[in-house]
């Protein structure tokens, strides 16, 4: 069977099939994450903040939104959600030091209200160099700049955040 459950939605994916085969061969349990789930490892935690429910019309709106915490440090991972979903998250604990921009920093993400609620010290866009969509979009970068949030993009090189629970160190390994 090439279908699997992720929350309430079903997707076909051969990579998932390989993961399930590997986990079965190695007796490794697999857990489906849902909104409200929290995983804790000592002073490190991940909490699933979204999706609230399954979206039949747009699979991007089924992206997991995760809030990572290590001591005083926090990161918000936003998947491919749109401004509409960002606005739905405003009532959640989305305050974070680092914001991984939704949908690669497309112009349909990172609305002003969301940026204000997250109040990030920096933002990261996962986007390839010279990508066809020109992510992160100029509009999104300008919105973040108005809030004095610097934007780093993976096309500048691999971005590595190192947390000691008190502060982050950021490293960018330039592409060769």
C-alpha positions in Angstrom: 0.0 0.0 0.0 1.5 3.3 -1.0 -0.8 5.6 1.1 -0.1 6.8 4.5 -1.8 8.8 7.2 -0.4 12.2 8.3 -2.9 13.5 10.8 -6.2 13.3 8.8 -4.8 13.6 5.3 -3.7 10.8 3.0 -0.8 11.1 0.5 1.0 8.7 -1.8 4.7 8.7 -1.4 7.4 6.1 -2.1 9.8 7.7 0.3 7.3 7.1 3.1 7.0 3.5 2.0 10.8 3.1 2.3 10.6 4.7 5.8 7.9 2.4 6.9 9.7 -0.7 5.5 12.9 0.4 7.3 11.1 1.1 10.6 9.4 -2.3 10.4 12.7 -4.1 9.6 14.3 -2.4 12.6 11.3 -2.6 14.9 11.2 1.2 15.2 7.9 2.7 16.1 6.4 5.5 14.0 4.2 8.1 15.5 1.7 10.4 13.6 2.0 13.9 14.8 -1.1 16.1 15.3 -1.9 19.6 16.5 -1.2 19.8 20.3 1.4 17.0 20.4 4.6 17.9 22.3 7.8 15.9 22.3 10.4 16.6 25.0 14.0 15.6 25.2 15.5 17.0 28.5 15.4 20.8 28.0 14.5 20.5 24.3 11.0 20.4 23.0 9.0 20.4 19.8 5.3 21.3 19.8 2.9 20.8 16.9 0.9 24.0 16.5 -0.8 23.3 13.2 -2.8 22.2 11.2 -5.9 22.5 13.3 -7.8 20.3 10.8 -7.4 18.6 7.4 -7.7 20.9 4.3 -9.1 19.1 1.3 -8.4 21.9 -1.2 -4.8 22.9 -0.5 -2.2 20.4 0.7 0.2 23.3 1.6 -2.3 24.2 4.4 -1.7 20.7 5.8 1.9 21.5 6.6 3.1 20.9 10.1 3.9 24.1 12.0 6.4 23.2 14.8 7.7 25.3 17.6 11.2 24.3 18.9 12.4 25.3 22.3 15.8 24.8 23.9 16.0 26.6 27.2 15.4 30.3 26.4 15.9 29.8 22.6 13.0 29.1 20.2 12.4 28.5 16.5 9.2 28.4 14.6 9.1 26.1 11.6 6.2 27.0 9.3 6.1 24.5 6.4 4.2 25.8 3.4 1.3 27.6 5.1 -0.2 30.8 3.6 -1.1 34.1 5.2 -4.6 32.7 5.9 -3.2 30.0 8.1 -0.7 32.4 9.7 -3.6 34.5 10.8 -5.3 31.5 12.3 -2.2 30.8 14.3 -2.1 34.3 15.9 -3.9 33.0 19.0 -1.2 30.3 19.5 2.2 30.6 21.2 4.2 31.5 18.1 6.7 33.9 19.7 10.1 32.7 18.5 13.7 34.0 18.2 14.1 32.5 14.7 11.4 32.2 12.0 11.8 29.6 9.2 9.8 31.4 6.6 6.7 29.7 5.3 6.6 28.5 1.7 10.3 29.5 1.0 9.4 33.1 1.7 6.9 33.5 -1.0 4.9 36.7 -1.3 1.9 34.8 0.0 3.5 34.3 3.4 4.7 36.3 6.4 2.0 38.9 6.8 2.7 41.8 9.1 0.5 40.5 11.9 2.3 37.2 11.9 5.7 38.8 11.9 4.6 41.0 14.9 3.3 38.0 16.8 6.4 35.9 16.2 8.7 38.9 16.8 11.7 37.0 15.4 15.3 38.2 15.8 16.1 36.7 12.4 14.3 34.8 9.6 15.5 32.0 7.4 14.3 31.2 3.9 14.9 27.7 2.5 15.4 28.5 -1.2 17.8 27.4 -3.9 20.0 29.9 -5.8 18.3 31.4 -8.9 15.1 29.4 -8.2 12.4 29.8 -10.7 10.0 31.4 -8.2 12.6 33.9 -7.0 12.1 33.0 -3.4 12.3 34.6 -1.0 10.1 37.3 -2.6 11.1 40.9 -2.5 7.7 41.8 -0.8 8.3 39.3 2.0 11.9 40.5 2.6 10.7 44.1 2.6 8.0 43.3 5.2 10.6 41.6 7.4 13.0 44.5 6.9 10.3 47.0 8.1 10.2 44.9 11.3 14.0 45.1 11.5 14.3 41.3 11.0 17.4 40.2 9.0 16.7 37.5 6.4 19.1 34.7 5.7 18.6 32.3 2.7 20.0 28.9 2.1 21.1 29.9 -1.4 23.8 31.9 0.5 25.0 28.5 1.9 24.1 26.0 4.5 22.7 27.7 7.6 23.5 26.2 11.0 22.0 27.4 14.2 23.7 26.2 17.4 21.9 26.6 20.7 23.3 26.3 24.2 19.8 27.0 25.6 20.8 30.6 26.4 21.8 32.0 23.0 22.1 31.0 19.3 25.2 31.0 17.3 24.6 31.2 13.5 27.0 29.8 10.9 26.7 30.1 7.2 28.8 27.8 5.1 29.2 29.5 1.8 28.5 27.4 -1.3 31.5 26.5 -3.3 
